[in-house]
Amino acid sequence: MIKLVAFDWNGTLLADTQTVVNATSIELNELYGRKIGLQEYRREFVIPVRIFFINLGIGEKELDKNYKKSAAIFEREYEKRALRCRTRSGSRKLLEWLKSQNIKSAIFSNHEINGVLRQTERLNITNFFDKILANNHMRDAYSIKGKEKRLIEYLKNQKIPHSEVLVIGDTDEEIIIGHDMGSKTVAITNGHSTTIRLRAAHPDFLINNLVEVIGIVKKLNS
């Protein structure tokens, strides 16, 4: 029985993949004279961002020296572009349906909390979420992986068993988190990862549109 759906934010609920790629490319170019496109980004992106950049060939000493400046550049470029981003197809219909069924919804994100809240308010969807879990600072995502810990702590406080949680994300990170927790997992394509990477993580369900989650929850709760 699914009692809570835990959503990743960037690329899962918010259709911001190209926006992130554009901001990341400017960040890399300003600091390291390197650019990145959508296909390479989807193949290589991981959290923490430090590992992502090392995999792109950036030296560790340079990264350690520049990570605060790097995060500031990304935030500057991303936030002004994010104002034009919409939710992914099917998001509102799914959120409305979950609320009608008294199934809780939560966001667990590597993004900075105020940045997430600005967008949920702009898109008029904040009221759908029982909890929004995210980093305190944009730079946190450059060195740590904290979203799993935040979600587990929230579930503990709410006394929600992990087996009653459905985890939805657009990268293998969320699928691995769900597997580690013993929760069911849904991977959504056309976000921040390639479909090949998503399949390799072995999600319980692979979808193209969030409205498909309605049928999945009905099946799991039948």
PyMOL commands that set and color helices and strands:
alter all, ss='L'
color gray80, all
select helices_A, chain A and resi 17-32+38-44+49-55+60-82+91-100+113-122+126-128+138-142+147-158+162-164+172-181+195-200+212-220
alter helices_A, ss='H'
color red, helices_A
select strands_A, chain A and resi 4-7+104-112+131-135+165-169+184-188+205-207
alter strands_A, ss='S'
color yellow, strands_A
deselect
rebuild
show_as cartoon
